[in-house]
Amino acid sequence: MENKETYWSENLRIIFICLAIWFVVSFGFGLLLVEPLNAIRLGGYKLGFWFAQQGSIYAFLALVFWYSAKMNTLDKKYDVGS
């Protein structure tokens, strides 16, 4: 029972990290910090606009792959799954 609780707490920690990063990228960079980021250009577009339109999507996709890799490692550590 102790392993299940430890496994679940580590899983929740990984989820909260993913959600925090996604929040910072999508809400923080895309809305709150858009004006300072617009002073920087990326491929001809203002960086604030880029984060609002594309950056949050790329960050989400990166987080999906990162979460998958971390969960595979966690599953092996606790001998969960096949």
N, CA, C and O atoms as CSV, one atom per row, in Angstrom:
chain,resi,resn,atom,element,x,y,z
A,1,MET,N,N,0.822,-1.195,0.000
A,1,MET,CA,C,0.000,0.000,0.000
A,1,MET,C,C,0.868,1.262,0.000
A,1,MET,O,O,0.503,2.266,-0.611
A,2,GLU,N,N,2.001,1.210,0.677
A,2,GLU,CA,C,2.879,2.363,0.744
A,2,GLU,C,C,3.419,2.720,-0.643
A,2,GLU,O,O,3.540,3.898,-0.979
A,3,ASN,N,N,3.744,1.697,-1.451
A,3,ASN,CA,C,4.250,1.960,-2.801
A,3,ASN,C,C,3.199,2.644,-3.664
A,3,ASN,O,O,3.531,3.516,-4.467
A,4,LYS,N,N,1.931,2.258,-3.507
A,4,LYS,CA,C,0.867,2.885,-4.291
A,4,LYS,C,C,0.740,4.361,-3.947
A,4,LYS,O,O,0.562,5.197,-4.832
A,5,GLU,N,N,0.830,4.677,-2.670
A,5,GLU,CA,C,0.714,6.073,-2.251
A,5,GLU,C,C,1.918,6.889,-2.715
A,5,GLU,O,O,1.762,8.036,-3.134
A,6,THR,N,N,3.090,6.322,-2.647
A,6,THR,CA,C,4.289,7.016,-3.106
A,6,THR,C,C,4.243,7.205,-4.623
A,6,THR,O,O,4.579,8.273,-5.136
A,7,TYR,N,N,3.827,6.168,-5.325
A,7,TYR,CA,C,3.684,6.245,-6.786
A,7,TYR,C,C,2.700,7.357,-7.152
A,7,TYR,O,O,2.973,8.173,-8.033
A,8,TRP,N,N,1.564,7.380,-6.475
A,8,TRP,CA,C,0.544,8.374,-6.790
A,8,TRP,C,C,1.021,9.782,-6.447
A,8,TRP,O,O,0.750,10.718,-7.198
A,9,SER,N,N,1.717,9.948,-5.343
A,9,SER,CA,C,2.206,11.279,-4.985
A,9,SER,C,C,3.255,11.769,-5.985
A,9,SER,O,O,3.285,12.955,-6.314
A,10,GLU,N,N,4.108,10.877,-6.467
A,10,GLU,CA,C,5.079,11.275,-7.494
A,10,GLU,C,C,4.379,11.598,-8.806
A,10,GLU,O,O,4.779,12.521,-9.515
A,11,ASN,N,N,3.345,10.849,-9.128
A,11,ASN,CA,C,2.558,11.113,-10.328
A,11,ASN,C,C,1.900,12.489,-10.236
A,11,ASN,O,O,1.932,13.256,-11.198
A,12,LEU,N,N,1.309,12.805,-9.092
A,12,LEU,CA,C,0.678,14.114,-8.909
A,12,LEU,C,C,1.696,15.244,-8.996
A,12,LEU,O,O,1.390,16.308,-9.533
A,13,ARG,N,N,2.896,15.030,-8.477
A,13,ARG,CA,C,3.941,16.047,-8.556
A,13,ARG,C,C,4.281,16.340,-10.014
A,13,ARG,O,O,4.429,17.502,-10.394
A,14,ILE,N,N,4.404,15.309,-10.824
A,14,ILE,CA,C,4.701,15.480,-12.246
A,14,ILE,C,C,3.555,16.224,-12.941
A,14,ILE,O,O,3.796,17.108,-13.763
A,15,ILE,N,N,2.317,15.867,-12.611
A,15,ILE,CA,C,1.154,16.534,-13.208
A,15,ILE,C,C,1.137,18.012,-12.842
A,15,ILE,O,O,0.900,18.859,-13.703
A,16,PHE,N,N,1.387,18.333,-11.566
A,16,PHE,CA,C,1.378,19.736,-11.147
A,16,PHE,C,C,2.497,20.534,-11.811
A,16,PHE,O,O,2.312,21.708,-12.129
A,17,ILE,N,N,3.645,19.913,-12.021
A,17,ILE,CA,C,4.733,20.582,-12.740
A,17,ILE,C,C,4.302,20.896,-14.168
A,17,ILE,O,O,4.525,22.001,-14.662
A,18,CYS,N,N,3.684,19.922,-14.827
A,18,CYS,CA,C,3.203,20.131,-16.199
A,18,CYS,C,C,2.171,21.256,-16.258
A,18,CYS,O,O,2.238,22.125,-17.127
A,19,LEU,N,N,1.220,21.231,-15.330
A,19,LEU,CA,C,0.189,22.265,-15.324
A,19,LEU,C,C,0.771,23.650,-15.037
A,19,LEU,O,O,0.332,24.639,-15.625
A,20,ALA,N,N,1.742,23.725,-14.151
A,20,ALA,CA,C,2.364,25.015,-13.833
A,20,ALA,C,C,3.109,25.570,-15.048
A,20,ALA,O,O,2.997,26.756,-15.361
A,21,ILE,N,N,3.860,24.719,-15.722
A,21,ILE,CA,C,4.589,25.166,-16.918
A,21,ILE,C,C,3.618,25.601,-18.002
A,21,ILE,O,O,3.811,26.640,-18.634
A,22,TRP,N,N,2.576,24.812,-18.216
A,22,TRP,CA,C,1.594,25.144,-19.242
A,22,TRP,C,C,0.894,26.463,-18.911
A,22,TRP,O,O,0.645,27.271,-19.806
A,23,PHE,N,N,0.576,26.688,-17.637
A,23,PHE,CA,C,-0.061,27.932,-17.225
A,23,PHE,C,C,0.854,29.121,-17.476
A,23,PHE,O,O,0.416,30.143,-18.005
A,24,VAL,N,N,2.112,28.993,-17.101
A,24,VAL,CA,C,3.062,30.096,-17.285
A,24,VAL,C,C,3.222,30.418,-18.761
A,24,VAL,O,O,3.237,31.587,-19.145
A,25,VAL,N,N,3.339,29.396,-19.586
A,25,VAL,CA,C,3.543,29.631,-21.019
A,25,VAL,C,C,2.288,30.196,-21.673
A,25,VAL,O,O,2.366,31.171,-22.420
A,26,SER,N,N,1.134,29.592,-21.401
A,26,SER,CA,C,-0.080,30.028,-22.101
A,26,SER,C,C,-0.662,31.314,-21.523
A,26,SER,O,O,-0.951,32.245,-22.274
A,27,PHE,N,N,-0.838,31.384,-20.213
A,27,PHE,CA,C,-1.451,32.565,-19.603
A,27,PHE,C,C,-0.419,33.650,-19.333
A,27,PHE,O,O,-0.646,34.822,-19.634
A,28,GLY,N,N,0.712,33.255,-18.768
A,28,GLY,CA,C,1.731,34.236,-18.420
A,28,GLY,C,C,2.350,34.889,-19.634
A,28,GLY,O,O,2.324,36.113,-19.765
A,29,PHE,N,N,2.908,34.083,-20.527
A,29,PHE,CA,C,3.573,34.635,-21.715
A,29,PHE,C,C,2.575,35.114,-22.758
A,29,PHE,O,O,2.822,36.103,-23.448
A,30,GLY,N,N,1.451,34.420,-22.876
A,30,GLY,CA,C,0.478,34.755,-23.914
A,30,GLY,C,C,-0.413,35.932,-23.579
A,30,GLY,O,O,-0.913,36.599,-24.485
A,31,LEU,N,N,-0.628,36.211,-22.279
A,31,LEU,CA,C,-1.522,37.300,-21.894
A,31,LEU,C,C,-0.873,38.343,-20.983
A,31,LEU,O,O,-0.902,39.537,-21.281
A,32,LEU,N,N,-0.296,37.895,-19.888
A,32,LEU,CA,C,0.224,38.836,-18.899
A,32,LEU,C,C,1.494,39.551,-19.354
A,32,LEU,O,O,1.640,40.751,-19.126
A,33,LEU,N,N,2.391,38.847,-19.980
A,33,LEU,CA,C,3.675,39.421,-20.388
A,33,LEU,C,C,3.737,39.711,-21.881
A,33,LEU,O,O,4.826,39.813,-22.448
A,34,VAL,N,N,2.584,39.843,-22.521
A,34,VAL,CA,C,2.564,40.011,-23.973
A,34,VAL,C,C,3.240,41.314,-24.403
A,34,VAL,O,O,3.949,41.326,-25.409
A,35,GLU,N,N,3.044,42.385,-23.685
A,35,GLU,CA,C,3.627,43.672,-24.086
A,35,GLU,C,C,5.157,43.662,-24.026
A,35,GLU,O,O,5.794,44.061,-25.001
A,36,PRO,N,N,5.774,43.221,-22.920
A,36,PRO,CA,C,7.242,43.170,-22.931
A,36,PRO,C,C,7.794,42.189,-23.970
A,36,PRO,O,O,8.843,42.437,-24.565
A,37,LEU,N,N,7.087,41.079,-24.183
A,37,LEU,CA,C,7.566,40.096,-25.155
A,37,LEU,C,C,7.409,40.583,-26.591
A,37,LEU,O,O,8.139,40.139,-27.477
A,38,ASN,N,N,6.470,41.486,-26.829
A,38,ASN,CA,C,6.269,41.999,-28.180
A,38,ASN,C,C,7.439,42.852,-28.657
A,38,ASN,O,O,7.545,43.135,-29.850
A,39,ALA,N,N,8.304,43.261,-27.763
A,39,ALA,CA,C,9.496,44.016,-28.158
A,39,ALA,C,C,10.510,43.117,-28.863
A,39,ALA,O,O,11.407,43.605,-29.550
A,40,ILE,N,N,10.366,41.813,-28.692
A,40,ILE,CA,C,11.266,40.829,-29.311
A,40,ILE,C,C,10.547,40.217,-30.509
A,40,ILE,O,O,9.351,39.932,-30.447
A,41,ARG,N,N,11.276,40.022,-31.583
A,41,ARG,CA,C,10.675,39.425,-32.786
A,41,ARG,C,C,11.227,38.019,-33.008
A,41,ARG,O,O,12.406,37.754,-32.774
A,42,LEU,N,N,10.360,37.134,-33.460
A,42,LEU,CA,C,10.726,35.750,-33.764
A,42,LEU,C,C,10.170,35.419,-35.143
A,42,LEU,O,O,8.959,35.286,-35.315
A,43,GLY,N,N,11.052,35.289,-36.117
A,43,GLY,CA,C,10.617,34.985,-37.476
A,43,GLY,C,C,9.719,36.050,-38.077
A,43,GLY,O,O,8.839,35.741,-38.879
A,44,GLY,N,N,9.936,37.303,-37.693
A,44,GLY,CA,C,9.127,38.386,-38.224
A,44,GLY,C,C,7.884,38.695,-37.410
A,44,GLY,O,O,7.217,39.696,-37.668
A,45,TYR,N,N,7.559,37.865,-36.438
A,45,TYR,CA,C,6.383,38.079,-35.606
A,45,TYR,C,C,6.800,38.520,-34.211
A,45,TYR,O,O,7.884,38.177,-33.737
A,46,LYS,N,N,5.945,39.271,-33.568
A,46,LYS,CA,C,6.204,39.679,-32.205
A,46,LYS,C,C,6.137,38.441,-31.305
A,46,LYS,O,O,5.259,37.593,-31.474
A,47,LEU,N,N,7.059,38.341,-30.358
A,47,LEU,CA,C,7.166,37.146,-29.525
A,47,LEU,C,C,5.918,36.926,-28.672
A,47,LEU,O,O,5.515,35.783,-28.461
A,48,GLY,N,N,5.304,37.992,-28.182
A,48,GLY,CA,C,4.067,37.849,-27.404
A,48,GLY,C,C,2.953,37.233,-28.237
A,48,GLY,O,O,2.229,36.356,-27.768
A,49,PHE,N,N,2.821,37.695,-29.468
A,49,PHE,CA,C,1.833,37.124,-30.383
A,49,PHE,C,C,2.151,35.666,-30.677
A,49,PHE,O,O,1.254,34.824,-30.724
A,50,TRP,N,N,3.436,35.370,-30.874
A,50,TRP,CA,C,3.839,33.997,-31.177
A,50,TRP,C,C,3.484,33.063,-30.025
A,50,TRP,O,O,2.953,31.976,-30.254
A,51,PHE,N,N,3.771,33.476,-28.781
A,51,PHE,CA,C,3.427,32.639,-27.633
A,51,PHE,C,C,1.924,32.434,-27.542
A,51,PHE,O,O,1.471,31.332,-27.234
A,52,ALA,N,N,1.149,33.469,-27.803
A,52,ALA,CA,C,-0.302,33.348,-27.720
A,52,ALA,C,C,-0.848,32.421,-28.799
A,52,ALA,O,O,-1.807,31.688,-28.557
A,53,GLN,N,N,-0.249,32.443,-29.986
A,53,GLN,CA,C,-0.782,31.661,-31.093
A,53,GLN,C,C,-0.140,30.282,-31.246
A,53,GLN,O,O,-0.839,29.299,-31.494
A,54,GLN,N,N,1.175,30.203,-31.103
A,54,GLN,CA,C,1.880,28.958,-31.377
A,54,GLN,C,C,2.631,28.401,-30.175
A,54,GLN,O,O,2.665,27.187,-29.972
A,55,GLY,N,N,3.224,29.267,-29.388
A,55,GLY,CA,C,4.101,28.833,-28.306
A,55,GLY,C,C,3.419,27.955,-27.282
A,55,GLY,O,O,4.000,26.971,-26.822
A,56,SER,N,N,2.189,28.298,-26.915
A,56,SER,CA,C,1.488,27.477,-25.923
A,56,SER,C,C,1.174,26.091,-26.482
A,56,SER,O,O,1.165,25.111,-25.736
A,57,ILE,N,N,0.923,26.001,-27.765
A,57,ILE,CA,C,0.657,24.703,-28.388
A,57,ILE,C,C,1.926,23.859,-28.407
A,57,ILE,O,O,1.890,22.673,-28.078
A,58,TYR,N,N,3.045,24.465,-28.789
A,58,TYR,CA,C,4.315,23.731,-28.789
A,58,TYR,C,C,4.716,23.314,-27.383
A,58,TYR,O,O,5.229,22.213,-27.179
A,59,ALA,N,N,4.483,24.188,-26.420
A,59,ALA,CA,C,4.797,23.849,-25.028
A,59,ALA,C,C,3.929,22.684,-24.564
A,59,ALA,O,O,4.413,21.786,-23.875
A,60,PHE,N,N,2.651,22.693,-24.938
A,60,PHE,CA,C,1.761,21.596,-24.566
A,60,PHE,C,C,2.240,20.282,-25.169
A,60,PHE,O,O,2.273,19.264,-24.478
A,61,LEU,N,N,2.606,20.288,-26.431
A,61,LEU,CA,C,3.092,19.062,-27.073
A,61,LEU,C,C,4.383,18.567,-26.421
A,61,LEU,O,O,4.553,17.365,-26.213
A,62,ALA,N,N,5.286,19.484,-26.101
A,62,ALA,CA,C,6.521,19.095,-25.414
A,62,ALA,C,C,6.207,18.500,-24.043
A,62,ALA,O,O,6.828,17.520,-23.632
A,63,LEU,N,N,5.251,19.087,-23.341
A,63,LEU,CA,C,4.864,18.562,-22.030
A,63,LEU,C,C,4.237,17.177,-22.127
A,63,LEU,O,O,4.442,16.350,-21.239
A,64,VAL,N,N,3.485,16.911,-23.178
A,64,VAL,CA,C,2.895,15.574,-23.365
A,64,VAL,C,C,4.002,14.532,-23.495
A,64,VAL,O,O,3.942,13.479,-22.860
A,65,PHE,N,N,5.007,14.820,-24.314
A,65,PHE,CA,C,6.106,13.864,-24.487
A,65,PHE,C,C,6.954,13.750,-23.227
A,65,PHE,O,O,7.401,12.657,-22.882
A,66,TRP,N,N,7.182,14.865,-22.534
A,66,TRP,CA,C,7.943,14.840,-21.289
A,66,TRP,C,C,7.204,14.036,-20.227
A,66,TRP,O,O,7.810,13.232,-19.518
A,67,TYR,N,N,5.884,14.254,-20.115
A,67,TYR,CA,C,5.077,13.515,-19.144
A,67,TYR,C,C,5.110,12.018,-19.451
A,67,TYR,O,O,5.234,11.196,-18.543
A,68,SER,N,N,5.000,11.677,-20.707
A,68,SER,CA,C,5.044,10.270,-21.108
A,68,SER,C,C,6.369,9.623,-20.712
A,68,SER,O,O,6.387,8.512,-20.182
A,69,ALA,N,N,7.465,10.312,-20.966
A,69,ALA,CA,C,8.778,9.768,-20.604
A,69,ALA,C,C,8.924,9.638,-19.092
A,69,ALA,O,O,9.427,8.628,-18.600
A,70,LYS,N,N,8.483,10.662,-18.350
A,70,LYS,CA,C,8.577,10.609,-16.888
A,70,LYS,C,C,7.704,9.487,-16.322
A,70,LYS,O,O,8.106,8.815,-15.372
A,71,MET,N,N,6.531,9.282,-16.884
A,71,MET,CA,C,5.647,8.229,-16.385
A,71,MET,C,C,6.199,6.850,-16.729
A,71,MET,O,O,6.046,5.919,-15.938
A,72,ASN,N,N,6.834,6.694,-17.883
A,72,ASN,CA,C,7.477,5.412,-18.193
A,72,ASN,C,C,8.577,5.104,-17.188
A,72,ASN,O,O,8.718,3.964,-16.746
A,73,THR,N,N,9.350,6.111,-16.829
A,73,THR,CA,C,10.393,5.937,-15.823
A,73,THR,C,C,9.780,5.604,-14.464
A,73,THR,O,O,10.271,4.725,-13.756
A,74,LEU,N,N,8.716,6.302,-14.107
A,74,LEU,CA,C,8.052,6.060,-12.828
A,74,LEU,C,C,7.426,4.669,-12.792
A,74,LEU,O,O,7.485,3.991,-11.766
A,75,ASP,N,N,6.832,4.242,-13.894
A,75,ASP,CA,C,6.239,2.895,-13.960
A,75,ASP,C,C,7.301,1.823,-13.775
A,75,ASP,O,O,7.072,0.833,-13.080
A,76,LYS,N,N,8.456,2.014,-14.389
A,76,LYS,CA,C,9.536,1.038,-14.229
A,76,LYS,C,C,10.071,1.036,-12.795
A,76,LYS,O,O,10.403,-0.014,-12.247
A,77,LYS,N,N,10.147,2.220,-12.202
A,77,LYS,CA,C,10.649,2.340,-10.833
A,77,LYS,C,C,9.761,1.574,-9.846
A,77,LYS,O,O,10.265,0.934,-8.923
A,78,TYR,N,N,8.449,1.641,-10.042
A,78,TYR,CA,C,7.513,0.985,-9.126
A,78,TYR,C,C,6.958,-0.331,-9.682
A,78,TYR,O,O,6.059,-0.929,-9.090
A,79,ASP,N,N,7.495,-0.773,-10.811
A,79,ASP,CA,C,7.069,-2.025,-11.442
A,79,ASP,C,C,5.553,-2.064,-11.669
A,79,ASP,O,O,4.861,-2.996,-11.261
A,80,VAL,N,N,5.075,-1.020,-12.333
A,80,VAL,CA,C,3.653,-0.890,-12.635
A,80,VAL,C,C,3.469,-1.123,-14.123
A,80,VAL,O,O,4.308,-0.706,-14.922
A,81,GLY,N,N,2.405,-1.772,-14.503
A,81,GLY,CA,C,2.112,-2.003,-15.901
A,81,GLY,C,C,2.741,-3.299,-16.393
A,81,GLY,O,O,3.037,-4.213,-15.624
A,82,SER,N,N,2.931,-3.338,-17.693
A,82,SER,CA,C,3.439,-4.586,-18.279
A,82,SER,C,C,4.932,-4.630,-18.381
A,82,SER,O,O,5.490,-5.620,-18.855
